[in-house]
Structures are given as C-alpha cells and as structure tokens.
C-alpha cells in the first residue's frame, strides 16, 4: 500500500501510511448489556438535478442498506434524528418518507428495532410562533410515526424556544404530547453546541434550572417515558442527572466525547446509548458492547477507548457540523460511492479536518478496507490541491 499525502496545520503536506483494517466482524449474534441506538445518516443522491443548497435528494437504496448494516451489528436505530440532517438539509417531507421506509424495512428484518424523531421542523421558528402551532406540528409528526407503527423520540423544537414564555409552557406542552403518544416516548435534551437555536431550552439559560424542569417533567410522567437522551457533552452533569431519574426511566447518553466511560458506568449506575458516533464506529462499538456483556471489561475499554479521540475530532466545534465527518467515513468505508451530502454539507469542514479524521480512523483501525479508503482519500485530497 502507498502512503497518502495529507495536509498539516502549518501548510505542509506529509505522507501517512494507513494502518491495518478493522479486526471485528460485520455481523454479530447475541444481545448487548445496554440499550444501544445508533443515530443513522442519510445518503444523498448526488446525480439528482437539484440545487443542493436549496433542496435535497436521497439515495433511498443506499440509505436503507446502511440501516441493515447497523441492525446486523446488533444496534437499534434512532431514525430521522439530527444525524440524518434534520433541520440541516433534510426537510420534514423527506424525513417523513425516511421514517415510513425505515419502519417498513424493519418489519422485514428479524430482530430489527428503531425509534423515530418527532419534532416541529415543518414550522418556521420565527418570532410570533405560538404554542398552539408548536403543538400542532409535534402532533402531525407523531401521527406520521404512529401511523407507520413506529415509536417516538420527542426531539427538541426550535419553534418552542420562540413560543414558550417559561418552564410552565414546556411542562404543559410536553405533558400533552406524552399523554397523546400510544407508546412510551424517549425525550431528548439537545444542547446549543449541537444546535445554537436551542439555547435556553426547558425555559432557562441556567442549566441547573433547565435540568430541574426536565426532571420534574420526567417524574410526573415516568410511567410513559422510556428514557431521556442527554446531549450536552458534560459527563459530570449526566452522571448527576441519571442518578436523579426515577426507576424504570433510562438515561441514554448522547455524549460523543465521553461515551465509553458513561456506558461502562460505575457500581451504581450506567448510561444506555443513543449516539451519532455509533454510525461510523459500528463494528468497534458492537464488539465492545459484546465484550462488556460477557464481563470482559478490559476488552471493552481496549476496543472502544481508541475511538474516543476520533469522535472528539468529528464532534469538535462547531459541533453541529459533525454529520460531515460521519458521512465522510461512510464513504471511505464503502457504504456509499460518493462523498456528497444533502444540503452540500460536505463543504462544512476543512481539508485539515478530514485529514485528521482519516488519520484517527486509521489509527483506531475503524476502516474496514484501508486500501480503498486510501484511494478515496487521495481523490478527495486532490480536490484540495494536495497530491
């Protein structure tokens, strides 16, 4: 194998020799000791005759094939979440189609399971938007999910930030939505590092006050809540939060910086997982969770710890552009035949960023076929003038 020339932060280019490929299998048998959702990306159709910054086209065959890949590794799928570019290229019309197609496919795949994002992204978050409009938007999306026989993840709403006057509006509206849902729901606290328009969610810019409001909601409706996803990138806060949850309500970590520690947990408690990073590191995460379930804690750490540096680079600020790294690795790994994204979001990161992600993925042995990944990396670097 030949080295790949990669740019460096000081403006030079240097050779990098890819490491050996992923040592873990592409399918698994048996269960995990934690509930593990992988938030899956969508594959764009780069040959569609559209203006990518204005509209989107999805390659449905490749998108659904990737979900089969994740199911084959033992994961549940969190469908139509922010990893699939909800609010960043994928509009509600396409998200609804994605939900319908994925739920229908899951019915044909043994042991396949998924839950689907329910939000308000068909509603523009403009000043003057009302709580009634937010409620209607949520219920429309909940109806689509339940008509497809899916389960709901209640996503954070940009419009609700504009409409709510305080914590009581959050408690009242979420209480109504939880009561309307046919099945138990998963709640989602998505921090402003993932979406700046969610600053002040749960009615306060003070995170302690916001957390108290969310916990009040959960305790009031515990029998109707399966769990809550924490996406604040704050390990200590998540540990305190999960200790305050009522029995039977799971904490799903969305912390793509500290997931290895939080999933392992301590003698008292642990986090389950609903993670975007599981999309590109699926084989490693599957092998690690299998090891943890068999009591091989040191193997769990050995397998998963090397992926953390990769994840932190993918999710670095501006964190909302992490989807670019996720899709980049899917292309390098052969899950799609191009590096194009809905909304043209492949342009959201720099050549230096992609070079570092490639290095870290290779060093963690995440890439299944290093030679193919190297060929594709050379092609990408050539577009940046690196050869």
N, C-alpha and C positions, 0 to 999 in steps of 0.2 A: 504494500500500500504506500502511496506517496503522501508526503506531508501536505497540509493545506496552509496557504498563506493567509494570515489573519491580521487585521489592523490592531494597533496598540494605542493606548491613550495619548502617547507622545507623538503620534503622527507617523510612526514607522509601520512596517509590516514584518511579521516574523513567522517562521514555519511552525506548525503544530502537527504532531503525529497522533492521530486518533488512537484511542485505547481499544481494548477488546470489547466485543459486544455484550449485550445483556445476557447474563447466565441463567435467567429464570424463565420458566415455561410460559407459553402464550395462553394456556388454559389451566384451570385448577379444578379440583374437586374438594368438596367439604365446605364447612362454614367458617366464618370469622368470629372472634370473640367480641367484636364491636360491630355495631351497625355502621356500614360504610357506604356512603353515597359518593359517587364521582359526578361532579358537575361537568357535563359534556359540551364540547364546542360544536358549532355547525360548520359544514364545508361549503364554501361559496362556489358558485358556478362562474368561473372567470371568462367563459366564452359567451355568456349571455349578452345580448345587445342592449345594455343599460348604461346609465351614468352612475358609476359605483358610489359616488359621494351623495347621491340623491335618492337612490333606491337600491334594492338588494335582490339577488337571485341565489337560490340554494341548490346545491347538488344533492338531491334527496337520496340517491342511491349510496353515495359515499358517506353521507351524514348518518344514515341508518346502519350502514355496515360498521361504522365506528362504535355505535351503541352495542352491536352484537359482540364486538371485541371486548368491551367493558363488562358485559354480562358474562362472557366466557371466562373472565378472570375473577368472578365472584362478587362483583360490585352491584349495588343498586345504582340507579341513575337519577340524578336530580336534573330534570328536564326543563328547558326553556328558562334557565336562570341567567345571571349576568355573564357567566362563562360563554353562553351562546350569543352574547352581544345584545341582550335585551336593552333597549334604550341607547345602543351604540351601533346602529346599523340594521338590527333585526326589529322590525315593527310588529305590532300586535297581530296583524293579519298573518304574517309569516310564522310568528310564534304559535298562534292557534293551530296552523297547519302542522307545525312541528309536533305539537302536543298530540294531535289526532293520529298522526302517522306513527309516532313512537309508542303510544299506548296500544294501537292496533298491532304493531310488531311484537310488543311484549307478550301479547296473548298467544303468540305462536312459538315463543321461545321458552322451553322448560326452565322454571325457577326464576325467570326474569321478573324484576320488580323496578318500579320507578315512582317518583312523585314529581309533580309539575308546578312550576312557578305561576302564581296568581298575583297580578299587580294591577296597575292603573295606567300603563304606558300608552293606551289609546286616548288618554286625556292629557291635554297640554297643561303643564304645571305653571300656569300664568297667574299673576295676582288677580284676585277676584274669583278664583275657582272655589266652589262651595263643597261642604261636606256631603251634601246630597249627591253631587256629581261624582265625588270620590267613591261613595258607597255604590252607586250605580255601576261605575267602571269595575270595581272589585267584583261585584256580583255577576256582571257579564262574563268576566274571565273565569270565575268559579263555576259558572254554568257550563262553559265550554269544557273545562276539565272534567266535571262530573258527568256530563253527557257522554264523554268518551270513556267513562268508567275509571278515571284517574283520581289520585289523591292530591291534595293541595298543600303547597308551601306558600304561605302568605308573605309575599315579598314586601319590602319597604316601598313606600309610594312618595315620589317627588311631589305629586299634587297634594298629598295630605300635609306635607310640610307647609305649603302655602295656605291651605284651608284651615288647619287646626289653630285654635286660639290658646290651647294649653293642654295639659296632660289629660284632663277630663274628656276632651274630644277623642283622644287616642283610645282611652279605656272604653268609651261608649261605642265607637265605631268598630274596634277590633272585637269587642264582646258580641256585637251583632253578627259580624262575619263568622266568628267561631260557632255561634249558635245556628247559623244558616248552613254550615257545611255538613254534608252527610256523614263524613268520616272524621276521625281525628286529624288535626292540622299540625304542620310544623310552622313555627314563627321564625322570622329572620330579622336580626338586628345587623344591618349593613352600615358600617361606619363611613364617614365622609372621605376617608382615604381611598375607598373604592368608588364612591360617588359623591363629589362635593355638594351636590344639590340636596343631600340628606343631612346636612349639618343641622343639629337641633332636633333630631328625631326623638320621639317619645315626649316631646313638649319641653325639652330643656337642652341648653348647651352644656350644662353641668352633667358629666357622665354618671356621677353618683345618683343624682336626681332622676336622670333618664332610666338608670338601672332599677331604681326603686319602683318607678311606674311600670316597667315591664314585669317585674316580679309580682307586683300587685295584680296585674292582668293574669299572669300565669296561675297564681294561687286561687284566683276567683273562678278560673275555668279549667283547672288541672285535669279533670276527667275527660276533657275534649281536646287536649293538647298532647301530641306525641312527643314533641321536643321543641327546642329553640336553637337556631344556628347563631353562633356568635362570630361576627366578622369585624373585630376591632383591632386585631393584631396586638393584643395586650394579654400576655399569658397570665399575669397575676390577677387581673380582673376576671378572666374566665374561670380561674381556679376558685375565686371567691364566689362568683356567680353560680357555678354549678353546685357548690356546697349549700346554696340557699334555695335550690329548686325543691319542690315537693316530690315525694316518692312517685315514681312512675313517669316523670317528665324527664326526657333525656336532654343532655347538653351536646349539641353537635358542633364540634369545633370547625370554624371557618378560618382559623389562624394559619395561613400559609407560611408563616415564619417559624412557628413553634409546635407544629402538629405532632411531631414524633414524641415529644415529651407529654403533650396533653392527651394523646391517645393512649400512651402507656399508663399514665396516671400514677397514683400513689396507693398506699394501702387502703385508703378510704374510698376514693372516687376516681373516675376517669371520664374522659370525653369520648363520645362517638364522633363520627366524621361526616362532614359534607363539604368537600374540598374541590376546588378547581385544579389544584396541583395533581390530584389523582388522575386527571386526564392524561398528561404526558408521562407520568411515572407509574402507570398502572401495573406493570409487571413487578416492579420493586415493591410497591405498596401491597399487592396481593401476596407476594412471598413473605413480606414482613408480618402481615396480619395472620397468615397461616402459622408462622413460627410463634407468634405471641399466643395464639390459640392452643398450641401444643406445649406451652410452658417454656419455650426456648427464648427467653427474654434477651439474652446476649445476642442471639442471631437476629432477633427483631431489630435491635439497635444497630448491629453491624450492617444490615441490609438498608435500613431506612435513613440512618444518620447522614450518609453521603449525599442524599438527595436534598437535604435542607439548604445547603449553600446554593444549589441550583434554583430552588424555589424562591429563595430570598432575592436572587438576581432577577428572576422573572417578574416578581411582585414588587420590585423596587418602585419608589416614587417616580413619576405619577402612577400609583398602583393601578388605577383604572385601565391602564393600557396593558395589563398582564396578558390579556387574551392574545396579543400578538406573539408572545413567547410560546404560549400553548399551541397555537396553530403552526408556528414555525417548527416546533418539534414533531408535530404530527406529520408535516411534510417531510422532514428529514428521515422520519421513521417509516415512510412508505404508506401511511394511512390515507394520503391524498396525493395527486400527481402534480400539484402546483402550490405555490405559496401566495395565494390571494385570499383576501378576507372580505366579508360583507362590509360595506362602508369604506373600503380601501384602507382598513386599519393596519395592514402590514406596514404602512408608512409611519406608524406611530412610534417606532423605536429606531435607534441608530445602528449603523454598521458595527460600532464598538459593542453595543448591547448584544446584538445577535452573535458576534464573535465570542463574547464571554459566555453566553448561554450554550453555544456549541461546545466550548472547552469544558464547561462544568458538566454538561450532559455526558460528554465522552469520559471524563474522569470518574463520574459516578457510574459508568457503564449502563446508562439508561438506553442507549441506542441499540436497536436490535441488529442492524446491518451497518457497521461502521463504514464499509466501502461505499455503499450507496449514499449514506449521509455525507461522506466526504465529497463525493461527486456533486451532490446538490449544493453543498456549501461553497464549493469553488464557483459554481454557476452564480449563486447569489452574490458572492464577494466581487465577481467580475462586474456586476451591475453597479457596485460602489467604487469601481476603479482599482480594486485590489487584485493583483494577479502575480 
